[in-house]
Amino acid sequence: MKGKISLIILTATILVACNPQSKKITPEEAKQIAKEAYIYGFPLVMNFKTLDAYTLDKNSREYKGEFNVKSCEARVYTPEDKAIVTPNSDTPYCMFWSDISNEPLVISVPEIEEERYYSFQFVDLFSHNFAYVGTLTTGNEAGKYLIVLNNWKGEKPEGITDIIYCETYLFLTVVRTQLMDENDLEQVKSIQDAYQVQLLSEYLGKESNYKAPSIDWPKWNEGDQFTEASFKYIDIILNLTQEIESEKPLREDFAKLGIGTPEPFDFESFDEETQEAIKSGVKEGFADIEAFVKQYAADPLVSVKIFGTRNFLTESAKENYNLENLYLPRAVAADRGLYGNSGFEATYPTYLLDGESKPLNAAENNYTISFKKGEFPPVKAFWSLTMYDGQTQLLIDNAIDRYLVNSPMMDDFVMNEDGSLTFYIQKDSPGEDLEANWLPAPDGPFYCVMRLYGPEEAALNGTWTSPPIQVKN
């Protein structure tokens, strides 16, 4: 692959001296480097999982298509969709991976009716939301957008609305198109059909020299993201990114373990003591991710702080968590809600604990969430509340095939006499009279995510907060 070859040529001289086979490191140093590399690289691993399912493995049930080929589905997500944890089931998706190592890509969008929300979310290999096109950013007018590498020096072609820069050779596009109701799927499909994805040469009417990446991709193995096996994915993905100047010392440390070097990562090349140290570093790294989740589980604005651009996340880590870098919050975001939107696009108040700070478990309790009259989520577009299995982090099968409740369903809900609205969160129906307000839960641990699309300032600054989930007496 052109990008990878260039990177290898530029760095091979420096890295060869750092190869674990040519430079001995102590177990203590290996443990610390492994911990840092694991946290730093966790989003790369989770991105690879999606890349493999969507583009590399043609036998995958999640397969979308080859690089730079649009893939859309006029349907919403169900429990059968397993590649992405905590998936959105509000908006039919288009999802596809793109490769801009050889040439830029042009994304074209049609004019869309004013009342319909849509967005193109562009996510690099680090899971940064490096740009958006859509209702809340560029508007619902038609437009053509050129996506290029950060070091691209070309001129803006005629007819291009704007140029968007990316720091990695591969990136994922996540397109959300609002489904108004169950009768709206054909219109959504028509809009999806009008989205266009073209290499720049194709857009200009020229012949393309594009070639798919020539890489010996490893096969994804579920569970590797929690062990030292994650380093074989990080090793490859690092070579598909443009190095940031401030991260050079960090990458040089990673190279001491053979991560991000021309040679494949080789765990077996280390002696037994060092191998155990590496495993220990990985365990400590994941423990830090889990500790962060637990510490900030009650923060209704946590999603506003951990999704965004590289620059935004760097500032947020300092201002909100007193951290020197963005790596831990970024890893948490990839673990708890991969491809979550940036705060201005959507916020995600998350229910992990009940009103008494106890873990949610529908095998033991029934729960309610109540909105007072006039205190529904303040949004420019719409809001929803989605149920997830606490163990798989996926949507759950249930008797009425309902995975969420949302604002477009307001006319169907049963309102209380005082104008308030109560949702019933439980594994069994609350009864026929209240079933319209039932959000089915699994027979065990669960969590819920509220999504506010186009949150108003009150939702972003904490003036409005989501009501608690309470055990039903």
C-alpha positions as CSV (number, residue, x, y, z in Angstrom):
1,M,0.0,0.0,0.0
2,K,1.4,3.4,-1.0
3,G,0.8,5.1,2.3
4,K,2.2,2.3,4.4
5,I,5.2,1.9,2.2
6,S,6.0,5.6,2.5
7,L,5.7,5.5,6.2
8,I,8.0,2.5,6.5
9,I,10.7,4.1,4.3
10,L,10.6,7.2,6.4
11,T,10.8,5.4,9.8
12,A,12.6,2.2,9.2
13,T,16.0,3.5,10.1
14,I,14.8,4.9,13.4
15,L,12.6,1.9,14.4
16,V,15.0,-0.9,13.6
17,A,17.1,-0.1,16.6
18,C,14.0,-0.2,18.7
19,N,12.9,-3.6,17.6
20,P,12.5,-5.9,20.6
21,Q,14.7,-8.5,18.9
22,S,17.6,-5.9,18.7
23,K,17.1,-4.0,22.0
24,K,16.4,-5.7,25.3
25,I,13.8,-4.1,27.6
26,T,13.1,-4.9,31.2
27,P,9.8,-6.5,32.2
28,E,9.0,-3.4,34.2
29,E,9.4,-1.2,31.1
30,A,7.5,-3.7,28.9
31,K,4.6,-3.6,31.4
32,Q,4.4,0.2,31.3
33,I,4.7,0.5,27.6
34,A,2.0,-2.3,27.1
35,K,-0.4,-0.4,29.4
36,E,0.1,2.9,27.5
37,A,0.0,1.2,24.1
38,Y,-3.2,-0.7,25.0
39,I,-5.1,2.5,26.1
40,Y,-3.7,4.5,23.2
41,G,-4.6,1.8,20.7
42,F,-7.9,0.5,22.0
43,P,-9.9,2.6,19.5
44,L,-7.7,1.3,16.7
45,V,-8.6,-2.2,17.7
46,M,-12.3,-1.6,17.9
47,N,-12.1,0.2,14.5
48,F,-10.4,-2.9,13.1
49,K,-13.2,-5.1,14.4
50,T,-15.7,-3.0,12.3
51,L,-13.3,-2.7,9.3
52,D,-13.0,-6.5,9.3
53,A,-16.8,-7.1,9.5
54,Y,-17.7,-4.4,7.0
55,T,-15.0,-4.5,4.4
56,L,-12.3,-7.1,4.8
57,D,-14.3,-10.3,5.5
58,K,-16.6,-10.9,2.5
59,N,-18.1,-13.8,4.4
60,S,-19.1,-11.7,7.3
61,R,-22.9,-11.3,7.9
62,E,-22.1,-7.6,8.5
63,Y,-20.3,-7.2,5.2
64,K,-21.0,-3.8,3.5
65,G,-18.7,-3.7,0.5
66,E,-15.3,-2.8,-0.7
67,F,-13.4,0.4,0.1
68,N,-15.0,3.6,-1.3
69,V,-18.3,1.9,-2.1
70,K,-21.5,3.3,-0.6
71,S,-23.5,0.9,1.5
72,C,-27.0,1.9,2.7
73,E,-29.9,0.1,4.3
74,A,-33.4,1.5,4.5
75,R,-34.0,-0.3,7.9
76,V,-33.2,0.3,11.5
77,Y,-30.8,-1.8,13.6
78,T,-32.0,-5.0,15.5
79,P,-30.4,-7.5,17.9
80,E,-29.0,-9.3,14.8
81,D,-26.5,-6.4,14.2
82,K,-23.5,-7.3,16.3
83,A,-20.5,-5.4,14.9
84,I,-21.1,-2.2,16.8
85,V,-21.8,-2.0,20.5
86,T,-24.6,0.4,21.7
87,P,-25.9,0.9,18.2
88,N,-28.5,3.5,17.2
89,S,-31.8,2.2,16.1
90,D,-33.4,5.6,15.3
91,T,-32.0,6.3,11.9
92,P,-31.4,4.0,8.9
93,Y,-27.7,3.9,8.3
94,C,-25.3,4.1,5.4
95,M,-21.9,2.8,6.5
96,F,-18.8,2.3,4.5
97,W,-15.0,2.4,4.8
98,S,-12.9,4.6,2.5
99,D,-9.2,4.6,1.6
100,I,-7.7,7.9,0.6
101,S,-4.0,6.8,0.5
102,N,-4.0,7.0,-3.3
103,E,-6.4,9.8,-4.0
104,P,-9.1,11.9,-2.3
105,L,-12.8,11.1,-2.2
106,V,-15.8,13.2,-3.1
107,I,-19.0,12.9,-1.1
108,S,-22.1,14.4,-2.7
109,V,-25.4,15.0,-0.9
110,P,-28.8,16.1,-2.4
111,E,-31.1,18.8,-1.0
112,I,-33.1,17.3,1.8
113,E,-36.5,18.6,3.1
114,E,-36.1,21.0,6.0
115,E,-37.9,19.0,8.6
116,R,-35.7,15.9,8.2
117,Y,-32.5,15.4,10.2
118,Y,-29.5,13.8,8.4
119,S,-25.8,13.7,9.0
120,F,-22.6,12.3,7.6
121,Q,-20.2,11.6,10.4
122,F,-16.6,11.1,9.3
123,V,-14.5,9.0,11.8
124,D,-10.8,8.3,11.4
125,L,-8.9,5.2,12.6
126,F,-8.4,6.8,16.1
127,S,-12.2,7.2,16.4
128,H,-12.0,11.0,16.2
129,N,-15.0,12.6,14.6
130,F,-12.9,14.7,12.3
131,A,-15.8,16.3,10.4
132,Y,-19.6,16.4,9.8
133,V,-21.8,17.2,6.9
134,G,-25.5,17.5,7.6
135,T,-28.5,19.3,9.0
136,L,-26.8,20.8,12.0
137,T,-23.4,21.7,10.4
138,T,-23.8,22.4,6.7
139,G,-27.6,22.5,6.4
140,N,-30.0,20.6,4.2
141,E,-28.8,22.2,1.0
142,A,-27.1,20.1,-1.7
143,G,-23.3,20.0,-1.6
144,K,-20.1,18.2,-2.7
145,Y,-17.3,17.6,-0.2
146,L,-13.7,16.6,-0.9
147,I,-12.0,14.5,1.7
148,V,-8.2,14.5,1.6
149,L,-5.2,13.5,3.8
150,N,-3.8,16.3,6.0
151,N,-0.7,16.7,3.9
152,W,-2.7,17.0,0.6
153,K,-1.4,19.9,-1.5
154,G,-3.9,19.9,-4.4
155,E,-6.2,22.8,-5.5
156,K,-9.9,22.8,-4.8
157,P,-11.7,21.4,-7.8
158,E,-14.5,23.2,-9.5
159,G,-17.9,22.5,-8.0
160,I,-16.6,21.4,-4.6
161,T,-18.4,23.0,-1.7
162,D,-15.6,22.4,0.9
163,I,-12.4,20.4,1.6
164,I,-12.2,18.1,4.6
165,Y,-8.9,16.9,6.0
166,C,-8.2,13.5,7.6
167,E,-5.1,12.3,9.5
168,T,-5.5,8.6,8.6
169,Y,-5.4,6.7,5.3
170,L,-8.7,4.9,6.1
171,F,-11.8,6.4,7.6
172,L,-15.4,5.3,8.3
173,T,-18.4,7.2,7.1
174,V,-21.6,6.8,9.2
175,V,-24.7,8.3,7.6
176,R,-27.9,8.8,9.6
177,T,-31.1,9.7,7.9
178,Q,-34.1,10.3,10.1
179,L,-37.0,7.9,9.8
180,M,-40.2,9.8,10.5
181,D,-42.4,6.8,11.0
182,E,-42.9,3.2,9.8
183,N,-44.4,4.4,6.5
184,D,-41.3,6.5,5.7
185,L,-38.9,3.8,4.6
186,E,-39.3,4.3,0.9
187,Q,-38.6,8.0,1.2
188,V,-35.5,7.3,3.3
189,K,-34.3,4.8,0.6
190,S,-34.8,7.5,-2.1
191,I,-32.6,9.9,-0.1
192,Q,-30.0,7.2,0.5
193,D,-29.9,6.4,-3.2
194,A,-29.1,10.1,-4.0
195,Y,-26.0,10.1,-1.8
196,Q,-22.9,9.7,-3.9
197,V,-19.3,8.5,-3.2
198,Q,-16.7,9.0,-5.9
199,L,-12.9,9.0,-6.1
200,L,-11.7,12.4,-7.2
201,S,-10.6,11.0,-10.6
202,E,-14.1,9.7,-11.2
203,Y,-15.6,13.0,-10.2
204,L,-13.3,14.8,-12.7
205,G,-14.2,12.3,-15.4
206,K,-10.6,10.8,-15.5
207,E,-9.3,7.3,-15.2
208,S,-8.5,6.2,-11.6
209,N,-5.2,4.5,-10.6
210,Y,-6.7,3.4,-7.2
211,K,-5.7,0.0,-5.8
212,A,-7.0,-1.6,-2.7
213,P,-4.6,-1.8,0.2
214,S,-2.1,-4.7,-0.2
215,I,-1.8,-5.7,3.4
216,D,-1.7,-9.1,5.1
217,W,-4.7,-8.4,7.3
218,P,-5.2,-10.5,10.4
219,K,-8.5,-12.2,10.9
220,W,-10.5,-10.7,13.7
221,N,-11.0,-12.9,16.7
222,E,-13.6,-11.7,19.2
223,G,-12.1,-11.3,22.7
224,D,-8.7,-10.1,21.4
225,Q,-9.6,-6.6,22.3
226,F,-9.2,-7.5,26.0
227,T,-5.8,-9.2,25.7
228,E,-2.3,-8.8,24.4
229,A,-3.6,-10.1,21.1
230,S,-4.9,-6.6,20.5
231,F,-1.3,-5.5,19.7
232,K,-1.3,-7.3,16.4
233,Y,-4.1,-5.1,15.2
234,I,-2.7,-1.9,16.7
235,D,0.6,-2.7,15.0
236,I,-0.9,-2.8,11.5
237,I,-3.4,0.1,12.0
238,L,-0.6,2.5,13.3
239,N,1.1,2.2,9.9
240,L,-2.1,3.6,8.3
241,T,-2.0,6.8,10.3
242,Q,-0.1,10.1,9.9
243,E,2.2,10.5,12.9
244,I,1.5,13.5,15.1
245,E,4.7,15.4,16.1
246,S,3.9,15.4,19.8
247,E,3.4,11.6,19.7
248,K,6.8,10.7,18.3
249,P,8.3,9.8,21.7
250,L,5.3,7.6,22.5
251,R,5.5,5.8,19.2
252,E,9.2,5.2,19.8
253,D,8.3,3.5,23.0
254,F,5.7,1.4,21.3
255,A,8.3,0.3,18.8
256,K,10.3,-1.2,21.6
257,L,7.6,-3.8,21.8
258,G,7.5,-4.2,18.1
259,I,4.3,-2.2,17.8
260,G,4.1,0.1,14.7
261,T,7.3,-1.2,13.2
262,P,7.9,-2.6,9.7
263,E,8.0,-6.1,11.2
264,P,4.8,-7.8,12.5
265,F,4.2,-7.7,16.3
266,D,5.6,-11.0,17.7
267,F,4.6,-11.7,21.3
268,E,6.5,-15.0,21.2
269,S,9.8,-13.2,20.7
270,F,9.8,-12.1,24.3
271,D,10.9,-14.2,27.2
272,E,8.3,-15.6,29.6
273,E,8.8,-12.9,32.3
274,T,8.4,-10.1,29.7
275,Q,5.4,-11.8,28.2
276,E,3.7,-11.9,31.7
277,A,4.7,-8.2,32.1
278,I,3.0,-7.3,28.8
279,K,-0.2,-9.3,29.8
280,S,-0.2,-7.4,33.2
281,G,0.1,-4.1,31.4
282,V,-2.9,-4.9,29.3
283,K,-4.9,-5.9,32.3
284,E,-4.0,-2.6,34.1
285,G,-4.9,-0.7,30.9
286,F,-8.4,-2.2,30.7
287,A,-8.8,-1.8,34.4
288,D,-8.2,2.0,34.0
289,I,-10.9,2.1,31.3
290,E,-13.4,0.3,33.6
291,A,-12.5,2.6,36.5
292,F,-13.1,5.7,34.4
293,V,-16.5,4.4,33.4
294,K,-17.4,3.7,37.0
295,Q,-16.1,7.0,38.3
296,Y,-18.1,9.1,35.8
297,A,-21.2,6.8,35.4
298,A,-23.4,9.3,37.0
299,D,-22.3,12.3,34.9
300,P,-25.2,13.0,32.5
301,L,-22.9,15.1,30.2
302,V,-20.1,12.5,29.9
303,S,-20.9,11.8,26.3
304,V,-20.5,15.5,25.5
305,K,-16.9,15.3,26.8
306,I,-15.6,12.1,25.2
307,F,-16.6,12.3,21.5
308,G,-15.2,14.8,19.1
309,T,-12.1,15.9,17.1
310,R,-8.6,15.3,18.3
311,N,-8.3,18.9,19.4
312,F,-11.6,18.9,21.2
313,L,-10.8,15.7,23.1
314,T,-7.3,17.0,24.1
315,E,-8.9,20.1,25.6
316,S,-11.7,18.1,27.2
317,A,-9.3,15.7,28.8
318,K,-7.5,18.6,30.5
319,E,-10.5,20.7,31.4
320,N,-12.9,17.9,32.5
321,Y,-10.6,15.1,33.8
322,N,-7.3,16.8,34.6
323,L,-5.5,14.4,32.2
324,E,-2.4,15.3,30.2
325,N,-3.8,13.6,27.1
326,L,-6.9,12.3,25.4
327,Y,-6.1,8.6,25.3
328,L,-8.1,7.3,28.3
329,P,-11.4,9.1,27.6
330,R,-11.0,8.2,23.9
331,A,-10.6,4.5,24.8
332,V,-13.6,4.7,27.1
333,A,-15.7,6.2,24.2
334,A,-14.6,3.3,21.9
335,D,-15.5,0.8,24.6
336,R,-18.8,2.1,25.7
337,G,-20.2,3.7,22.5
338,L,-18.1,3.3,19.4
339,Y,-18.9,6.0,16.8
340,G,-20.8,8.2,19.2
341,N,-21.6,11.7,17.9
342,S,-19.8,14.9,19.0
343,G,-21.8,16.8,21.6
344,F,-23.1,19.5,19.2
345,E,-24.5,16.8,17.0
346,A,-26.0,14.5,19.7
347,T,-25.6,13.9,23.4
348,Y,-26.1,10.6,25.1
349,P,-27.3,10.7,28.7
350,T,-26.7,7.2,29.8
351,Y,-28.4,5.1,32.5
352,L,-26.0,2.7,34.2
353,L,-27.3,2.9,37.8
354,D,-30.6,3.5,39.4
355,G,-31.6,6.4,41.7
356,E,-29.8,4.8,44.6
357,S,-26.6,4.2,42.5
358,K,-27.2,0.5,42.2
359,P,-26.5,-1.4,38.9
360,L,-29.6,-1.9,36.8
361,N,-31.0,-5.5,36.7
362,A,-34.4,-6.3,35.3
363,A,-34.2,-9.8,36.7
364,E,-34.5,-8.2,40.2
365,N,-36.5,-5.0,39.7
366,N,-38.9,-3.1,37.5
367,Y,-38.0,0.5,36.8
368,T,-39.6,3.8,35.6
369,I,-38.4,7.0,34.0
370,S,-40.7,10.0,34.3
371,F,-40.6,13.3,32.5
372,K,-42.5,16.2,34.1
373,K,-44.9,18.2,32.0
374,G,-42.9,20.6,29.7
375,E,-39.6,19.1,30.7
376,F,-38.9,16.8,27.8
377,P,-35.4,16.7,26.3
378,P,-34.6,20.1,24.6
379,V,-33.6,19.3,21.0
380,K,-33.5,20.9,17.6
381,A,-34.2,17.6,15.9
382,F,-35.5,14.6,18.0
383,W,-34.7,12.4,21.0
384,S,-34.9,8.7,21.9
385,L,-34.3,6.3,24.7
386,T,-32.8,2.9,23.8
387,M,-32.4,-0.4,25.8
388,Y,-29.2,-2.5,25.7
389,D,-28.2,-5.8,27.2
390,G,-25.7,-5.2,30.0
391,Q,-23.5,-8.1,29.0
392,T,-23.4,-7.9,25.1
393,Q,-24.0,-4.1,24.8
394,L,-26.4,-4.9,22.0
395,L,-30.1,-4.5,21.3
396,I,-32.2,-7.2,22.9
397,D,-34.9,-9.5,21.5
398,N,-38.3,-8.9,23.1
399,A,-42.0,-9.9,22.5
400,I,-43.0,-6.6,20.8
401,D,-39.8,-6.0,18.8
402,R,-39.4,-2.6,20.5
403,Y,-35.8,-1.4,21.1
404,L,-36.5,2.2,21.9
405,V,-39.0,4.9,22.6
406,N,-38.6,8.4,21.0
407,S,-40.2,11.8,20.4
408,P,-41.8,10.9,17.0
409,M,-43.9,8.4,19.0
410,M,-45.3,11.1,21.3
411,D,-48.9,10.7,20.0
412,D,-48.8,7.0,20.9
413,F,-47.8,7.4,24.5
414,V,-50.2,7.3,27.5
415,M,-49.8,10.6,29.4
416,N,-50.4,10.9,33.1
417,E,-53.2,13.1,34.3
418,D,-50.8,15.9,35.3
419,G,-49.3,16.0,31.8
420,S,-46.2,14.1,32.8
421,L,-45.0,10.9,30.9
422,T,-43.7,7.7,32.5
423,F,-41.8,5.0,30.7
424,Y,-41.9,1.4,32.2
425,I,-38.5,-0.3,32.0
426,Q,-39.0,-4.0,32.8
427,K,-38.8,-7.5,31.3
428,D,-42.6,-8.1,31.4
429,S,-45.4,-6.0,30.0
430,P,-46.8,-3.4,32.5
431,G,-50.3,-4.3,31.1
432,E,-52.2,-3.7,28.0
433,D,-53.2,-0.2,29.1
434,L,-49.6,0.9,29.6
435,E,-47.8,-1.2,26.9
436,A,-47.4,1.9,24.7
437,N,-45.0,3.2,27.3
438,W,-43.1,0.0,27.8
439,L,-39.4,-0.3,27.0
440,P,-38.7,-4.1,27.2
441,A,-35.6,-5.0,29.3
442,P,-33.6,-8.3,29.3
443,D,-33.9,-10.8,32.1
444,G,-30.7,-9.6,33.7
445,P,-28.3,-6.6,33.7
446,F,-29.1,-3.7,31.3
447,Y,-28.4,-0.1,30.6
448,C,-30.2,2.6,28.6
449,V,-29.0,5.4,26.4
450,M,-30.9,8.6,25.7
451,R,-30.0,10.3,22.4
452,L,-30.6,14.0,21.9
453,Y,-30.1,14.9,18.2
454,G,-29.3,18.6,17.9
455,P,-29.3,19.3,21.7
456,E,-30.2,22.8,22.8
457,E,-27.7,24.7,24.9
458,A,-29.7,23.7,28.1
459,A,-28.7,20.1,27.4
460,L,-25.1,20.9,26.7
461,N,-24.4,23.1,29.7
462,G,-26.4,21.0,32.2
463,T,-29.3,23.4,32.8
464,W,-31.5,20.5,31.7
465,T,-30.6,17.0,32.9
466,S,-32.3,13.7,32.2
467,P,-34.6,12.4,34.9
468,P,-33.3,9.4,37.0
469,I,-34.3,5.8,36.5
470,Q,-36.1,4.6,39.6
471,V,-37.0,1.2,41.0
472,K,-40.7,0.8,40.7
473,N,-42.4,0.2,44.1
